[in-house]
Amino acid sequence: MKKLIDFIKEARSNGFTTVREIPYHFPEGYQDLKAIFYSAGARNEVFAFIGVPQTAAPAGGFPSVVLIHGGDGCAYYEWVREWTNRGYLAIAPDFSAQYADGADRHAFNPNGGPRGYGSIDDFDSACPWLYFSVLSAMCAADVLYAHPQADRNAIFAQGISWGGFISLAFAAFEKRIKALSVIYSSAFISDSLWGRKRGLGALSAGALAAYNRTIDPQTYLKDIAVPVLFSAGTDDGAFTVNNRRRTAAKIPGRKAFSYRLNFQHGHAAGWSQPESAAFFRSVQTGQRMPSIAAVQRGAYAFAEADPAFAALSFVFTREDIRKKDICMWEERSAAAGKSVSLNGISAYFFTGKTSEGLVFSTDVFCTETASDGENGNGG
């Protein structure tokens, strides 16, 4: 099968991305938004909602964001509104060959590309779902880039669940985005019970190797050059703590983390968290985010944290996150510079909450493999 880069080059050789607006009856409070179709390759059209902040544009235009939904999702105008309220021009495409027909946002779009979102059945086809999804996200970036009210130097992306999976590949190829927010997601899903139950466990060794080489974003992580924020809870049942940790380790550039004990897995829960906007602002303006780092000294660790954090926590497990997908985690209050014992602890991280309610953390630290040193959030 073709490489993703070759698929993209061929699909994007057919000219510019075109846009056509369609009528849509938005509920009260959303009437300023628009429903559109945009071209993705020579024969496909993707449905999306798009919106512009209802405030005066800053000098240079609004920052903008591509919103990539997860499994069983669709184009969400509520997600667009979340970001226009934050001052961003936002586009929320559908990535499952659907369009919004009145209240039904899952109506079949025959020209919308593959329907098998997250499928393993088409990975060796001429148009795998991941390939088309990356293409579609790049064409959505075209729409933002061409928008007269957009700042072309401030395009961002946010992916939730399967959308985060897609966004990791997208960020490796789309050089116009300035930062990425990945909520819940990781690469390496074949190394999880959830991935194996979805059918990856039934593939032959050769087919599994091909899947990991072409579809799983592990192949593309080394090419991500933009800052990435990872947000998740230790209780996530789809993407594991260890695979998320492995994913971050493979990305060569700046990483930041917003990990916590519990974080409900869902679209609204994901897009409502405020840390992504704070992260994007820091990248755009150069303003430093509150930073927190874990420092390990032998059998003890402590947090180095900015005074901006009103509260710190030490989150840990006594189970091996490399052998068990979902572990029992505990949380205790912590103080900057005060050591905690790592006796009997397998993995841990420190997390901090600001007076504004922003949660940032260190990456996850495995005690058995770590040497003395620091592991921070990349502030």
N, C-alpha and C positions, 0 to 999 in steps of 0.2 A: 504494500500500500504506500501511497505518497506520504512524505513527511509533512508535518503541519505547515512548515514554512513554505513548501512548494504549493500546497493547497491554497494558502493565503495569497501567494503571489499570482497564481493563476486566476483566482476568483476576483482579485482586485485589479487585474489587468483590463477589465471590461469598462473602465471609465469611472466617473465620479458617482458618489452616492447621491441619489435623488430622494426628495421628500415630497409627499403629498398629504395635505390635511384632510381629514374626514369629519363629518358631523358626529357629535357625540353629546348626549344629554347628561351633563355632569350634575351631581347633587349640589345642593346649596353649600357654598364655601369652597367650591372647586371650579367654578365657572370660568375662571381666568386661564385654566389649563387647556391644553390641546391634545387631541388624539391624531396620530399620524401613522402612515406607513412609510418606511424608508427601504431603499433597495439594498440588497446584500448579495453581491454577485450578479450574474447576468439574468437569472430567472426567478429570483426570490425577493419577496417583500416581507419585512418584519414589522409587526405592530408595536407601537410604543405610546406612552403618555409623556408629555414634555411640559415643563413649566418654567416661568421666569419670576424672580422675586418682584413683589409689588412695591418696590422701593426704588429710589433713584440709584442708577448704576454708578458704582465707583469709577474713578478714573482708570481707564484701561478695560473696563467691563467686569462682569460678574465672574467669579470662579464657577466652575461647573463640575458635575459629577455623573458618571455612568453607573447605574444601579442594576446589579445582576442578581436576579432572584434565585431561590432555591427550588428543590423538588416539590412538585404539586403546586407550584406557584404560578404567577402570571404577571402581566404588567399591572403595577399598583399605582393608582394616582395618589393614594394616601402617602406612599413613600416619596413621591415627587413633592407633595406638599410639605412633608417633614423637612426636606432640604431647601425648598424655596423659603420657608420660614427661617432658615439658618443663613439665608443670603446667597444661596447657590442656584444657578440655572441647572436643572436636573432633567435627565431622561431615564425612563424606566421601560426598557423593551420587554417583550415576551420572548422567552427562549424555548418555548415548547410547541411551536407551530399553532398558536392560538391568537385570537383577537377578541376585543371586547365588543359584544353585540348586546347593547343595552346593559342589563344587570348581569348577563352571562359573560364573564371574562375568560371563559374557557372554550369559546366557540372555535371550531376547527378552521385554521387558516391553511388552505391547500398549497399556498406558495410560501409558507413560513419555515421551510426546512424540515429536518428530522423531528419526529415527535418523541423519540425515546430518550427523554431527559434522564441522564444517569444510567442509560442502558449499557449493557455489555454486549448486546447482540449485534451491533453494527460497527464495532471498532475496526473491523477489517474491510469495511465497505468503501465505496468511492466518496461518501460524504458522511463520516462519523459525526455523531451529535456534538462531541467536544470541538471538533474542527469547525463545524458550522457556528457553534456558539461563540468561539473566539472571533471568527469573521464577523458575526453579527455585532459583537461588542465593539470591534474596531470601526464598523460602519456607524454605530451610535456615536462614537467619538468623532467621526467625520461630521455628523449633524451638529454636535456641540462646537467643533472647531470652526464651522462655517456660520454659526449663529452670529448675527450682528451685535448682540449684546454680551457676547462671551469674551472673557480674557483668554486668549489662545495659550497663554503661558501658565494657566492655572486650571488644568483639567485633571480630575481625580477619578477614582473608581472605588466602589464598595460592593463586595460580594457576600451573600449570606448562604451558608450551608453549601449545597451543590454550586451555588453561584460563587462562593469563595473558591471552590475547587477550580471552576472555570477561570476566575479572575487571576489565579496564579499563573496559568498559561498565557492569558491575555496580557498581563503585565510584562511578560518576557518578550513579547513581540510589539506591543503598542508603546512606542517611544515618546508619544506626546503626553502621556499621563505623568503627573509629578509625584503621586503617592497612591498607595493602595491600602484599603481597610478590608481585612479578611475576618469574617465573623463565623466562629465555630470551626472553620474548615482546616484541612491539611491535605498534603499528598500522602502517598504510601497506603491507600485504602485497602489494598489487597492484604496488607499485614494487620488486618483488624477483623474481628468476628463479624462486624456489620458488613464489611466488604465481602467477606467469604459467603455470608448468607445471601447476599444479593446476586450470587452466581459466580463470583471470581474463584471461589474454592473448587468449582466444578471444571474449570478450564484445565487443559493439558499444560504441561510445563512450558512448552513452546508458545502456546497461545497466551498464557499469563505473562511471559516475558515480553511478547509483542504488545500486550495491553499496557504494561508498565512503561514500555519504551515510547509509546505513541499517545496514549490517552491520559494516563496518570501524570499529573504535572511535575512529578519528581524529576523528569527528564529536563524540564525547562527552568528549574529553580535557579540554576547557576547564571542564567541570563537576565534575571530581575535586577535592574540597576536602581530602582526607585525605593524610597523608604516604605516599609510595610508595618502596619499595625495589626497584631493578632489579638482577637478578643474571644474569650470562651470561659466556660465554667468547668470545674473538675468533674461535674456530674453529666457531661455531654455523652449521650449514648451512641452517637454516630461517628464522630471523629475523636480519636483517642489523644490523651495528653502526650503520650510518647511520640506518636506520629506527628503531632503539631510541633513538638520540640525538635524532631528530626527535620521537619520542613524548614523551620526557622534557621537551623544550623546550616542548611545548604544554600541559603540566600546570602550573597556576599556583602550586601550593603547594610544600611541602617535598619534595625528592627526596633519596634517598641511593643509593649505587651500590656494588655488589660485583662488579666486573669483573676478569677475569683472562685470562691468555693462553689457557688450555685449561680447558674445563668440559664434561664429558660430558653429552650431551643425553639425558635419560631421567627417568622418574618417581622412581625410588629415588635417583638421583644428585641430583635437584633437592630432594626433601624432606629429604635427609640433611644438607644444608648448614645450619650453625648460625646464619648471619647473620640469618635471618628472625626467629628467636626473640629475638635480642639487639635487633634493631630494634623489635619489638613491645614489649619490656620498656621500652625507652627512651621510646617514645611513651606507654605507660601510666603510667610512674612519673616521667617528666620527667628521668630520669637521662641525662646527656649521653653520646653514643656517641663513640668515638675518631674524630676528624675529620682529613681530609686534603684539601688544596687544591692545585691547580696554578696557579702564577703565571707568566705569560709576560711577558717584557721583550724586545721586539724579536725577535731570532733565537735567544733563549735562554729556557729555562723551568726552574723549580725547584719542589720540593714543600715546602709548609708542612704539617707533620704533628705530631700529638700524640706525646709520648714513649711512649704506650702501644704504639705500633707497634715491634715488635722488628726488622722488616726492611721496606725499601721497594724498589720496583721501578719502572723506567721502561719502559713498553710502547709500542711505536711501529710504524708502517708507513710505507713510502715510496710506497705505492700510494694512489690516490684512492678513498676509501671511498664517495664519492657516485656513482662510476661503476662500481665493481666490488663484487659482493656479498661475496665471500670473498677477502680479501687476505692477503698474507704478513706476519705480525707478528713482531717480535723483542722480547726482554726483556733488560734490563740492570739490575744492582743500582743503587740510587740512595741518596742521603743527603739528609736534610732541609736545605734552604737551599743545597744545592750545585747550581749551574746545569749544564744539559746543552744541547748545541747542537741546534737544530732544523734545521740545514742538510740539505736533501734529504728531510726528514720531512714527510709529508702529514697524519698524525693521530697522536695519542698520548694516554695517560693515565698517571697515577701510581697505584700500588696499594700497600697496606700490609698486613702480617700481624702480628697481636698474638701475644703469648706464649701466649695461649689458643687460637690457631689461627683467629681471626676474620679474614676478608679484607674490607676495605673499600677503595674507590677513589674517584678523581674521576670525573666524567663524561668522555666522549671529547671531545677538543679538536682541531678542525681548524685547522691553522696558517695556511692561506691565507685564511680568512675571519675569524679571530679578531683582535680588537683587544687591546691590552695590558689585562691584568686577571686576575681570579681565576676559577677554575672548580672548585668543591668538591663535597663529598659531602653537604652539608647537615647533617652531624653532629647 
